[in-house]
Amino acid sequence: MSKNEKVYLDLCEHVLEIGVRKEDRTGTGTISVFGYQMRFDLQEGFPLLTTKRVPFRLIASELLWFIKGDTNIRYLLQHNNHIWNEWAFKRWIESEDYQGVDMTDFGLRSQTDEEFNKLYEEQMEIFKQKILTDDEFAEKYGELGNVYGKQWRAWKTSTGETIDQLKDVIDMIKKNPDSRRLIVTAWNPEDVPTSALPPCHSLFQFYVAEGKLSCQLYQRSGDIFLGIGFNIASYALLVHLIAHECGLEVGEFIHTIGDAHIYTNHIEQVELQLSREMKELPTLVLNKEKTSVFDFEMEDIAIEGYHPHPTIKAPVAV
């Protein structure tokens, strides 16, 4: 039995048992708790869920996208990664430039209207192809604003300069590992109104002790079924990458969540996942010839021994 995966499944059970009903921005509705913490020992296996298949290649390409400081979905689409499409697509279909099928109230209609879903898929395919092939369109509608990549790598100061938070914190880990200021923040109140999705994983802090690198994430809002499993694996991968560059072993990933919620249209999926038996966690394999976090590409990252239960599909609330 995997202690690391049980930590996540305990969260699912906790929210199902005591979560309160809350309305939300998407109009879907959730059951929610406020304030929850999970601890993952990264020495005990890479925390990629086995009770359902989690697409690691999507996690890795998204993290590399953040690390590169990119905020346009074109890079993701080039790596067959579609997890940010809905937010960019929503901007297009709500713009004056959009001349396609009316997509009003897509989030609610898509759950019951098969014909509408087909039309949506057709419009999404048009959108993706335009992002990939039309530079002007990609610049206008592929851009998500000052999301994670921009905040991590080019935080804009009040004087108009930029701060490379990620590079600075890695340098500090090397030079002053006992510092209590090993922090990267993505939450900038000034940018919230213009971001497609204001940062959910808002701030993370590193901690070095006994030759091991640990990280704590504060996540203001967490979609437990579709999002949290991704976030756990993503930050575990980030810890591994930075530990590799800094010559450290991996320690713990500590995940602190503000509003931890299960969407009401995900409850059956969560219950199915909880009914499944956990399997052995996979192993992360990094290209040891790469010495800098910023040099890693997709071919430098792999997992071995991943044999999960099948995927469980669920709608994304946008």
N, C-alpha and C positions, 0 to 999 in steps of 0.2 A: 504494500500500500504506500502511495506517495504522500508524505506529509505535506509537501508543497502544494499539491493539487487539492488536498483535503481542506487546506486553509481557504481556498476559493469557494469550494462547495459549501463550507460552513457559512460563508457570507450569503450565498444563495438561500440556504435554509433559514438563516436568521431573518432576512428580509421577508421571505414568504410567511414566516411565523408572526412577526411583530410589526412589519411595515405598515405605514399609514397611507391611505389613499390621498393622492395629491394631483391637482391639475398641472399642466406643463405647457411650455411654449409651443409644442407641436400639436396640441389638442388631442393627443392620444390618451393621456392619463397614465399614472404610475402608482406603484406601491413603493414606499421610500422610508429609509432611516437616515438620520443625520449623525455623522461622526462614526467612522468604523476604520479599524486598522488591521492590516494583515502583514505577517512577516514571513519571508521566504529565504531559506538558507540556500544560497546559490552553489554551495559545495555538494548539495544533495541531488543534483540534476537540474537541467535547464527547465524552468517552469512553463512549459508549453502544454496546455490542457490536453488530456487524452480521452476524456469522456465525450468529446466531440472533436472533429478535425478542425484545427485552427491553421489557416494558410500562412506558414512561416515566411514564404517568399514575399507576401504582401507586407508583413511586419518589417522585414529587413529593408525592403525598398522604401517604405515610408520613413523609417528611421534615417536611412542614408539621405533621403530628400531633406529631412530636417537638418541633418549635420551639414549638408551642402549650403544651407541657408536659402533654399529655394522655396518659393511660395506659389508657384504656378503648377497646375496639375499636368502640364504636358510631360514633364519627366516621369510622373507616375504612369500615365497612359503608355508611354514608350516602354515601360516595364510591365505592361498588362496589369496595372494596379488601378482599380476603380473605386477605392473606398472613399475618396473625397469628391467623386463626381457630382453627387446630388446637390451639394452646396453651391458649386459653380454653375451647374445646370439651372438651379432655381433662379439665380441672378439673370441668366439669359432669358428664360421663359417669362420673367416678369418685366423684361425690358421692352422699350419701344421697337427695338430691332427685330424682336421675335415675331414671325409671321405664320407660325405653325398652328397645330391643334391647341385649343384652349386647355391649359393644364391647371386651371384654378382648383384649389383644394385637393391637389394630387395626393397628399399624404393620407387623407381619409378615403377618397374614392378608390385608390389603388388596392385597398384591402378586399373589395367585393366586386369590382367591375373588371371582368376579364378583357372586354373589348378596349376599355380605357387603358389597361396595362399594355396591351399590344401597341396602341398608338404611342404610349409613353416610350416604349422600347425603341420604336422607330425614330422618334424625335431625339432620344438619347444617343442613338447610333450616329445620326446626323451631327449632333453636337460634338461627339468624340472625334469624328473624322475631321471636322472643321478645326478643332483644337490642334490636331496632329499635323494638319497640312496648311493651315492659314495662319501666318505669323501675326497679322493684325488682329484677327479674331481671338487667337490664343492670348495675346497680350491684354485684350479687353475683358474676355470672359473666362479665361483660364486662371486668372489671378485671384487669389483668395484674400488679399490684403495682408496686414501685418500679423500673420499667424506664426506658428512655432519657429520655422526656419529663420524668419526675419528677426524675431525677438532673441533667439539663441545666438545668432551670428552677427547681427547688425542693429542692435538696440539703438534707437535714435535718442540723443540727449536733448536737453532744452537749449543747448548752444549749437545744435545742428550737427554735432559730431556723432560717430557711431562707436559702440562698444561690442567687441566680440566676446560675449560672455562665456561661450563654451571653450574657446581657445584659452581665455584667461584662467578659467577654473582648472583646466588641465595643467597649465603651467604652474599654478599655485599648488596643486596636488604634488607635483614633482619637487617644488622648492620649499614648501611649507605645509607638509601633510597634516600637521596638528592644528591648522587654522580652523576656526569655527565659522569662517566666511566662505566656505566652498559651495556657493549657491548660484544657481541659474534660475531666473524668473522669466516667465512668459506673460504674466498678467500686467498689462499697462492700461490703466483706466482711460487714457486718452484715445487708445486705439480700438476699444471695445465697440463703439458705434459703427466703425467702418469694416470690421472683420466679418467674414462670412459666418464663422463660428468662433466666438471668443474662447480663448484657451481653456480647455477643461482641466488638463494637467498643468497646473498654474506655476508651481515652484518645486525645484528639487535641490537637495543638499547632499554632498558627499562627506564621508567620514572615513578616516584611515586609522586602523589600529592593528597591531600585531601582524603587519605586512599584508593586510586585507583591505580591500576597498568596498565600502558599503554605500548605499544610497537610500535616501528617504524622499518619496514623492508626496506632495500635497495635491490632490485632485479635487477641484471644487464640485464636480458633477461627474457621476459615473454610470453609464448604461451597463448594467451588470452582465446581461446576456451577450450583447454584441460587442461592447467596448472594453470592459475591464480585462478580459482574457488577453486581448491585444496589448493593452497597456502594460500588463505584467510582463509579458514576453519582450515587449519593446524596451522597457527600462532595464530588464535583466540583460538584454543584448548590449545596451549602452554601457552598463557597468562592466561587462566582459571586455568590450572594446577599449574603454579607458584604462581598466586595470592592465590590459595587455600593453598599451603604450607606456604606462607608468611603471612597469615591472612589478606589479602587485598581484596577489591572488584575489579572487572574488570573495566577498563576505556575504552580507545580507542585502536583500531589497525589501524595504519597508514601505508599504503602500497605505497612505492615510487618505480617506475619502470623506468629503463633506456630505453632499447629497448622493447617497448610494441608492439607486433605484432600479426596479424591474418594470418595464413598460407592460401595461395590462395585456397587450397582444403578444407578449413573450412568455406568459406564465406557463402555458402548456409545454413550451420548449424547455424551460428551466426544469420543470418536473420530469420531463423525459431524460434530460441530462443527469439529474440526481438519481435516476433509477439505474444508471449504468455503473459498471465496475471500473475503477481506476486501473490504469496500466502503468508500466514502467516509463519513467520520463526519458526523453531523448538526451543526447549529448551534443553540445555545441562545438563546432570545429571552425577555427579561424586560421587564415593564412598567416603563419608566423613570420613570413618574409616582409609583411607590411608592418611598419613600425609606428605609423601615425594613424589615428582615428580618421583623419581627413583624406587618407589615401585609399581607404577600403572601397571596393566595388562589390557588386552582387556576387561575382564569382569567387570572392574571398571569404564568403560566409556560408556555412552549411550546417545542417543538423543530421545526426545519425541515430538510428534506432527508434524512429518515430512511427508507432503503429497504433494510431488512435481509433476510437469508434467513428462511425460515419458523421459527416457534416449534419448539422441541424439548422435548417433555414428559418429566417425570421425577417420581417420587414424592418427597414431602417426608418426611424422617426426623424424627419428633417424640419 
